[in-house]
Amino acid sequence: MTFAVNPPIQQKPLSVDEFLARYGDDNRYELIDGEVFDLEPTGPHEEVAAFITAKLCVQIDQASSPWFVLQRGLLRPAGTAMTAFRPDVAVVDRDELTQEPLWADQSILTLGSSIKFVAEVVSSNWQNDYARKAEDYAVLGIPEYWIADYAGLGGTRHIGRPKRPTLSICTLMDGEYAIQQLRGNQRVISPTFPDLNLTAEQVLKAGRL
């Protein structure tokens, strides 16, 4: 099966404020360097995101942690005027929100310290997940980043050949992500959620085995 790579929506570059005015009420879009990208939330994509969310919510509840899962909120890195990411799944530390300048009025985060975990479910815009977001999330200091490539869409330099469904667990070490790629019945080892009992296949198939 061949998947086309969708280009950004063609238009003049937008600032974050312009993006919010035009697309702020639609969680289908995000802004990267002034370009608007359609996140293409297909059914299978949303199933994987929902499965990850459900499993993390159980872990947070069991640990009585002051964290919660934010889906489709915006991450507007401080100091950037033309980028606003919309992670598929983000675990937020409620205790850090007092430092967030926009949170009281909008579902927008600006500080990496507010986020303990991020997951992106890969669509045809896979370059953003494997390259740009991996770089920026590391710079922000987000400790753990999952790339759930349930359809094996990523380039061969990221997931190898033959391309197969792959779960990449990115763990922050000395300012950069160390990446472990998991497939099939390989078990997920999460530094943020050490009691998770999942395989890569369970995540990539959203529990449908």
Summary of the structure (lengths in Angstrom):
residues: 209
radius of gyration: 16.4
end to end distance: 21.1
largest distance: 47.0
contacts: 631
relative contact order: 0.14
helix: 29%
strand: 26%
